[in-house]
Amino acid sequence: MSGSRATSFHQAADAYARARPSYLPEAVAWMLPDAARRVADVGAGTGKLSAVIAATGRDVVAVDPDAGMLRKLEAEHPEIRTLVGSAEQLPLDDASVDAVAFGQAWHWVDPPAAAVEAARVLRPGGTLGLIWNVRDTRSGWAAELATIIDASDAEEFVERGGPVLGAPFGALETAEFAWQYPLTVDGLVDLVASRSATIQAAPDARAQLLDRVRELAERSAGSDGLLLLPYVTHVYRSAIPA
């Protein structure tokens, strides 16, 4: 989990925390077996996935290479333990967790190295879970939004077929969950502002992009001031031998 884009999110941590969608509890329940009581959330960012997992009563340790993002997580979720580290070098002991989860993060990693590390820290029979919220841009104002902003790295990764794992993991199981995310006009602007491509754009280009997003949002919002952004959550899971 390296590179300037992968570690740029702290520059928009507040917008990320305000506007990024969380994860459907039913999608997280599908990803993690009931027996998984200690979970490492890798690439945890501001804790969107960590918080959902912790709400189930599990013990969560949040790992991220970006200390700035973890500071935001700690401020909002002081009950969750955090560690600075990467998917390729996890700061965890061998066979110390029941599941390793990646939310919006596996597309940033070196897959062979990350798979080996996940297997190292998993207990026998442990689960690797991968989850992405991907915008559904097939129609309506969401399709128009897609003409203004490029597809994200996550969206392109999933559309190309998603993750491929090797030994010691078995075949990947997958599931999809369709839903809608309610946003205010400011929320949609924050959502776009929190994307790595927007963060790293030149100031003038970033301002022009966000102005276009705001104009679309103001034109498309309902009488209640809300927009419903359609998403499909793609979930994957695989286990190592018991």
N, C-alpha and C positions, 0 to 999 in steps of 0.2 A: 504494500500500500504506500506508494511513493509517487513523486512527481508533483509539479507545482499545482496542477489542477486538483489532484486528490487531497492536497493539504492546504488549499486556499480558503476553505469554507469558514475559518475563524474570522475572516474579514467581513463576513455577513452573518455572524452567529446569531445576532438578535433577530434578523429577518428570518433566518432558518428556523429558529425556535418558534417564532410567531406563526409562520405561514405554512411550513411543510406539513403534509398530512401525517397522522399517526398510522397505525396498522390495525386492521380489523381484528378484534379478539378471536373471531372464529377462524381466521387465516392463521393466526399465531397458534391457536389450539391444534390445528391440523399439522402444523410444522413440527411441534414439540410433543413428544410422547408424555403421557401423564407421569411416567416414572422419572422423567428428567427433572430433578429438583435443584441442581446447581447448573447454571447456564452462563456461558461467556458470550457476551454480545460484542462482536468484533467490528470495528468501524462504527462505533456507537454514536459518534457525533454528539448532538445535544441530548440524546437519550430518548428519542421517539420510540424505538423498539424496546429499549431497556425498561421504560416505564410500563409498557403493556405487559411484559413478561413479569416484572416485579408485582404487578397488580394481581397476578394469579397466586401469589404466595411463594414463588420460587426465589431462591438466592441468586442474585445477578451480579456479575462482575463485568463492568463496561471497559472495553479496551479501544483506544483510538490513538493514531500517531500524532494527532493535533491537540496539544495541551490547551489551546484556546477554546476548542469545542468542549473539552472535558470540564473546563472551568464553568461553562454555561450549564452543563449537565449537573455538576455538583451544586450550583446555586439553586436549580429548580428541583433537584431530586437528591437531597443530601443523604438519604438513606441508601443510595446505590454506591457501591465501592467502584472506584475508577483506577485504571492503570494506563500509563502511556506505553504503547507498543504497537507492533504491526502484525498483520496476518501471517507474515513470513517468519516473524520472531516473536512469538507470543510470550508475555511475561507470566507464564503459568507453569505449574509443576506437571510432570507426566501424570496421566490418568487422574486428573484432578476435577474434571467436570463431566456432567452427564450429556450436555449438548453444547454445541458451538453454533451461534446464529450470526448471520450477516444480513443487515437491512440496508438496501441500496448501496452495497459495498463490494460484493464479490467481483464486479466488473473492474474494480481498481487493482485487484491483486495479481500476483504471479500464481496462476492456478496450481501448478504442480507443487511449488513450495508451500503454498497455503494449505493444500490438502494434506501434505505430510505433517505440517504443524498441527492442524486440527486433529488428525489421527493421534498424534503424540499426546495431546492434552486430554483426549477423550478416554473415559473409562470403557472397558469392554462392552460392546453393544451400544455405545454412545452414538448420538445422532448429530449430523451436520445439517443445518437448516438455512436455506437461502430465500430471501423474500424481496420483491420489488413492487412498489406502487408505480404503475405505468399509465400515463394519460391515454384515454380513448379519444382519438382525434378524428373519428370517422365522419362526424356530422356536426351541424350547428356552430355555435360560436367557438367551441373547442377546436373545430377544424380551421376556423379563421385564425385562432391563436397560433396554430401550428405553422401558418404562413408567416407569422411575425418572428417566432422564436424557433430555432432549430431543435430537432430531437436531441434529447439529452444522451449522455453516454450510456446511462442505464437503459433507456428506451431502445437505443440502437442495439445494445447487447442482447436484450431479450428478443427483439425482432429477428436477430440473426440466428436464433435457436437456443439462446440461453447457455447455462453452464454445462460443462462436460467434466466429469470426475474420473479419476483412475483409482487403482488399488491404493489403500485397502478398502475403499468404499465400494459398495455394491451399486446396482442400477439406481438411477434417480427416479423417484416418484414425483409427480407434479400435480398441482391443482390451481384453479383460477377462481377469483371472486370479483364480480362486477359490483360497483357501488358508485355513489356520487358524493363529492366533497363540497360542502357549502363554504363559500368565501365571500368576503366583502370586496369592494373595489380595491381598497388599500391592501387587503390580504392577497389578492392576485398579484399586485405589483410587488409585494414582498416575496411572494413565491418565486417569481421570475428573477428578482434581485438576488435570491439565495443560490441561484444556479452557478456552477463553476465558470461557465462560458461568459455569463454576465459579469461576474466578479472580476474576471481578467480582461474584460473589454476596455478599450480606451474610454476615458471619462465622457467625452462628447458622444461617442457611439452608445455607451450605456444609458446616458440620459435620454437620447432619442428613442432607444428601444423601450425604455420604461414609459415614456410619454405615449408611445403607440399602444402599449399594453393598457395603460390607464384609459385611453380613449375607447378602446374596444370594451373594456370592463364597464365603463359608464354607460355605453350604448346598449350593452347586453344584460345588465343587471335587472332583476325583477323589481316589482313595486316595493318589495321589502328590502331592497338594496343588496340582495344576495345573488350570487352566481352559483350554479351547481356544476362543478367540473367533473365529468365522468372519468372514472379510473377502472382499470382492471389490475388486481393484485395477483402477481404470479408467484407461486410458492413451490419450493423444491425441498426434498429431504432424502437423505441417504444415511445408512448406518454402517459402522464397522462391525466386524464379527464379534460375537459375544465370547 
